[in-house]
Amino acid sequence: MRKYGITREDVAEFLDGRAPNDFDPDGRLRFVGEIQGIRVRIVEAIDRPGYIVTLHERKS
């Protein structure tokens, strides 16, 4: 998150009320969208809802 200048508040606001786009091969929720003009994919932990496993910049 530091690399992209994204804060925890940015991520919380992004996820608030949003439905996941799909699931990764391990069954974790994946969310895709934009935060501060950066297209991102966020993966949430299965056993700890609200805990972010990864945040990747998406090129397209």
C-alpha positions, 0 to 999 in steps of 0.5 A: 500500500505504501508503494501506491500511497494508499491508506487503510482508510482508502481500502476500507472505503473501497470495500464498504458495501462492495460485492466481490468480483470473484474468488481466487483458486483458494476461495478467497474473495477478490475485489477489483476497482480503483483507489485514488485513480489506481486500478487495484485487485484486493484479496481478502483472507478467508479466516479473517474477513476484513484482513487484506491478503494482497493488494495488486496494481492492475494494468487493465 
